[in-house]
Amino acid sequence: MMNVFMKKKSLVARESFQSVEDISLDDGIILWIDLLHPSSSEVSYIAKTYMLDIPTKEEREEIEQSARYWEDSTSITINTYFLIRSSELELHNQTVTFIIYQGILFTIRYNEFRVFDEIQQRVLASPKNFEDGFDLISKIFEVRVEKDADMLESAGRETSWLRKNVVFNESSLDHDGILAKLSTLQELNMSLRDSLFDKRRAITALLKSDKVDMDVKKNLTIVLKDINSLVEFTTVNMNVLDNIQSLFTSQINVEQNKIIKVFTVATMAMMPPTLIGTIYGMNFEHMPELQWEFGYPLAIIVMIISTILPVIYFKKKGWL
């Protein structure tokens, strides 16, 4: 699907095309061409019409700096991560391609992102704020970083809740649930950090470009400062999660030690009666106690007393 935004006088109009055969652009200045789930024919049409070198899927996913940002005399191409939510606390990064050619912004994406819908509405509502593709990409990065900040804030609240429940042992989750929550939050923070690192790299490269005007650079500088603050926040979150993991491991060790202590005390308490029972179970011929009338109940009483006395001793020592 191809969404084309064209400036006509002081307004911006949007036209959507489902296939290349449907494309029919009226007179107007093209501001933005957004390709959502583009077919090979749509990509070929854009490449041939505007003489662009559009990256392949393999090139889009490479992590080298040269594959994430490159610039020639007429265009700038950026491949950068945008987070997409797969569940309540699970995020993964998807690559979005931005190409700016002669003031026109081309975006190639294979997932729905709310930030693009929001920017499209802003373009239609406030066309004066968007003169060319650089204004658009600047605003897209700005809104996307705001969304990342909201996600990070939510992750921070979840982390604080988890730490409080682990420290004070108030969690309704069992050990498996706590480990699953901890792992999910760690993955979420790492995905956020990777996404922020990638955007920071792209924005830093844009700030060095001669094609970007000063007003856009000022806005990108502010966005870059926000990204740096968020990166520091992810580092703090990761440290807190490591601390929670250490606390949780210590808590499990303490619980295991308590269980081992109980079994040790029980074993020690049962040793004297076991010894007594073993002695009187030997049935040697010359054992005077075997002939006693009260020998059996006396042995039982001695065994009970020999069990109780170690328990009392262990309690006084604070071992129970």
Secondary structure, 3 states (H helix, E strand, C coil): CEEEEEEECCEEEEEEECCHHHCCCCCCEEEEEEEECCCHHHHHHHHHHHCCCCCCHHHHHCCCHHHHEEECCCEEEEEEEEEEECCCCCEEEEEEEEEEECCEEEEEECCCCHHHHHHHHHHHHCHHHCCCHHHHHHHHHHHHHHHHHHHHHHHHHHHHHHHHHHHCCCCCCCHHHHHHHHHHHHHHHHHHHHHHHHHHHHHHHHHCCCCCCHHHHHHHHHHHHHHHHHHHHHHHHHHHHHHHHHHHHHHHHHHHHHHHHHHHHHHHHHHHHHHHHHHCCCCCCCCHHHHCCCHHHHHHHHHHHHHHHHHHHHHHCCCC
